[in-house]
Amino acid sequence: MSFQATASRETPDAGSLKAESKADTLDPLRPLLAGAHARGMADALEMAGIAFLMVDAQGMVLHAGPAARALMGADLRIEYDHLIAASGEATCAIQSMVMAGLGQGEAPEPLRLARGEGPPLILTVRRVPGAAGNVYQMLKLLILIEQAAYSGIRN
């Protein structure tokens, strides 16, 4: 099967080509470009060893980088494509942070998540530039995960 660049095999007439705008010419490529943008971002973050999650407009996790998966366990996990904490209160706080990040207002403050063992985790939401108005870009947010400096004091 060969790649077909146009939606139909009909040859457009010269008048319709002149009326076509540059944006219309790129429409078939937009989903591919959006996916390439997200994949490139994931590759760069993974190579840098950054713990991150990629989230869509519904707050569902699209991708978890290897460093993020290494930090997850009983205290923080992904279930049915949603980020879940050990307690219901912490899960609500995570979901509120994600929804605020998807909104139009200021970006939410980072969230400190206490764990049963080890240092707390700091979750920070970052909006993906240009994703808000792009219907082809499924990736809307990054959640960065860091370990807080461990002091031995429980939160």
N, C-alpha and C positions, 0 to 999 in steps of 0.2 A: 504494500500500500504506500503510495507516495503522499507527501505533504502537499496540501492544497491551500494556497495563501488567501484565496477569496472564498466567500460564502457560497457562491454559485459559479457554474462554468460559463455563464453568459458573459459576453464581452461588453463592458460598459461603453456607452457612446461618449464622445469627446465632451459634450456639454455637461454630463453628469460628473466627469472627472474634474472639471473646473470648479464645480459647485462643492465638491468634497473638501472639507477642511482638513488641516493637519491632524487635529485631534481625532477625527473620524478614521483617518488612515491608521492611527496607532491603536485603535480600539481592539483589534484582534490580538495585539501583543500585550495589552495591559495586564491580563491575569498572569501571563508568563513572567512579565517584569516584576509584578508584585511578589510572586513566589520566589523569584531569584533574589529580590531585595531581602526577604525574610531569611532565606537560606544563607545568603552572604553574611547577614548579621549574626546568625547562629554560629556559623563557622568561625567568625572573628572572635566572638565571645568564648567559644569553646577553646580555641587556640590560646587565648589569654588566661584560661583557667578560671574564668568568672562563673560563679553559680547563678544561673538565671532560669526563669520560666518565661515562655511566650504565651500570651493570653489574647483571646479574641474578644469581639464586642459583647458577647454574652457572659464573659468572665470565665470561659472554659480554657483549660490549659491545652495549647496546641503542641508544645514541645517542652521537655525538661532537659537541660544540658547535663552532662555527666557529673560536673561538680555539684550541681543542685541535687541530683539523685543521691550522691554520696552523703549529703547532709540530712537527707530525709530518713525517717524511721517511724517509730510509734508516735512521736510528737508532731510530726508534719509529714503528710503523705498526699498522694493524688488518688481520689476515688471518683470514678465516673467522670473524669476530666475536670474535676474541681479540686482546689487546694483545701485540704481538711487538716485541722489541728486536733490534738488529743482531747481538748475540752470544747464544749459547745460555745462557750463565751469567746474563746480564742478564734474558733472558726467564724463566728459572726464578725469579729473584729477584722479578720482577713477579708471576708466578703465585702464588708463596708469599705475597706481600703481600696479594693479592686473596683467597686462600683464608683467610688469617688474619683478614682483615676480615669475611669471611662467617661466621666462627666465633663462639663465645660469649665468648671471652676478651677481653683488652685489645686495643684497636685497635693495629695494627702501626705501627712507626716509619716516617716518610717514607723514601722510597727516592731516592737520588741516582743519576741515570743519565747517565754520561759520553757525550758525542757526538763525532763525528769533527771537526766544526767548530762553533764557538760555545760558549756557556756550557752547563754541564750542566743537565739538567732535574730538578726535584724533583717526585716523584709522592707524593701524600698520599691515603690512603683515609679516607673519611668514611661511616659507616653512615647510612642514611636512617631517621630517627625513625619508629617505629611499623611499619616494613616487616617486621621479623623474624617476627612472628606473623600477618601478613596474607597469606593465600594468593592474594588477588586482586592484590596489589601486586607486579608483576614487578620493579620497580626496588628493589634492595637496597643498592647502594653507589654512591657518587660517587668518582671518582678525579679529584682536582684536580691540574693540571699547571702548574708555574711554572718560569721560567728562574731559575737561581741567579745570584747576582751574578758577573759575569765578571771574573776577575782576570788572565786571560792565562796562568795556570798550568794545565797539563793534569792531569786526574785519572786 
